[in-house]
Amino acid sequence: MIPGMNPKDVQRAMKKLGIKQEEIDASEVIIKTNDKEIIIQNPQVSKVNMMGQDTYQVVGEAEERAVSSEPEINEDDVKTVVQQAGVAEEKAREAIARNGGDLAKTIMELKEQQ
């Protein structure tokens, strides 16, 4: 907490100010952005409520991972679109990616284009 202060005194002062703090037993914290994930293993997580607003404090060692923006395309999905929409594999892959993996939307879109 605050160096040189008795933890009980700090708790009393926080209570007078209307601040509630609780420790959360977390094994992992993942923060996702558009292009990466920040993973914190074995974190120390505190939830602080002040004036009705929750704030989370996370302490630990972070690891960053890049995230692919393109969805994984399953081969069975490609075959399904090729058969149902009557298009080439490459066109099916492009349409599946464009529609975020939604096969029904992809098939309908491709059939409308014909």
C-alpha positions in Angstrom: 0.0 0.0 0.0 1.6 3.3 1.2 5.1 2.9 2.5 5.6 3.8 6.2 1.8 3.6 7.0 0.1 1.0 9.1 -2.2 -1.1 6.7 -5.1 -0.9 9.2 -4.8 3.0 9.2 -4.8 3.0 5.4 -8.0 0.8 5.4 -9.7 3.1 7.9 -8.8 6.2 5.8 -10.1 4.6 2.6 -13.3 3.6 4.3 -13.9 7.2 5.5 -13.4 8.4 1.9 -15.9 5.8 0.6 -13.2 3.7 -1.1 -13.6 -0.1 -1.1 -10.8 -2.4 -2.2 -10.9 -6.1 -2.7 -8.3 -8.5 -4.0 -9.4 -10.7 -6.9 -7.8 -14.2 -7.2 -7.0 -14.3 -10.9 -4.8 -16.7 -12.7 -4.5 -14.7 -16.0 -5.5 -11.3 -17.4 -5.8 -10.8 -21.1 -6.1 -7.4 -22.7 -7.2 -7.5 -26.3 -6.6 -4.7 -28.8 -7.2 -4.8 -32.6 -3.6 -5.9 -33.4 -2.3 -7.6 -30.2 -3.1 -9.3 -26.9 -1.4 -8.5 -23.7 -1.3 -11.6 -21.4 -0.4 -11.3 -17.7 0.2 -14.6 -16.0 -0.3 -15.0 -12.2 -1.3 -11.3 -11.7 -2.1 -9.5 -8.6 -5.5 -7.9 -9.3 -7.2 -5.3 -7.0 -10.7 -4.0 -7.6 -11.2 -0.5 -6.2 -14.7 1.0 -5.9 -14.7 4.8 -5.4 -18.0 6.7 -5.6 -19.7 3.9 -7.4 -17.0 3.5 -10.1 -15.0 0.3 -10.3 -11.3 0.5 -11.2 -9.0 -2.5 -11.6 -5.3 -2.5 -10.9 -3.3 -5.3 -12.4 0.4 -6.0 -11.4 2.5 -8.6 -13.1 4.8 -9.5 -16.0 3.2 -9.0 -19.4 3.7 -10.8 -22.6 2.5 -9.4 -25.9 1.3 -11.5 -28.9 0.4 -10.2 -32.3 -3.1 -11.1 -33.4 -4.0 -11.9 -37.0 -6.8 -9.8 -38.3 -7.8 -12.4 -40.9 -10.1 -15.2 -39.7 -9.0 -18.8 -40.0 -10.7 -20.4 -43.0 -11.7 -24.0 -42.6 -11.2 -26.2 -45.7 -14.7 -27.8 -45.2 -16.2 -24.3 -45.2 -14.4 -23.5 -48.5 -15.8 -26.8 -50.0 -19.3 -26.0 -48.8 -19.2 -22.5 -50.4 -17.8 -23.8 -53.6 -20.6 -26.5 -53.9 -23.4 -24.2 -52.8 -22.5 -21.1 -54.7 -20.8 -22.7 -57.7 -17.6 -20.6 -57.6 -13.9 -21.3 -57.6 -12.0 -22.0 -54.4 -10.1 -18.7 -54.5 -13.3 -16.7 -54.9 -14.9 -18.7 -52.1 -11.9 -18.0 -49.7 -12.0 -14.3 -50.5 -15.8 -14.1 -49.8 -15.5 -16.0 -46.6 -12.8 -13.7 -45.3 -14.7 -10.6 -46.4 -17.8 -11.9 -44.5 -15.9 -12.8 -41.3 -16.5 -16.5 -41.7 -20.3 -16.3 -42.0 -21.0 -19.0 -44.5 -24.7 -18.3 -45.1 -24.0 -14.7 -45.8 -21.1 -15.6 -48.1 -23.2 -18.1 -50.1 -26.1 -15.7 -50.5 -23.7 -12.9 -51.6 -22.0 -15.1 -54.2 -25.4 -16.4 -55.5 -26.6 -12.8 -55.9 -23.6 -11.9 -58.0 -24.3 -14.6 -60.5 
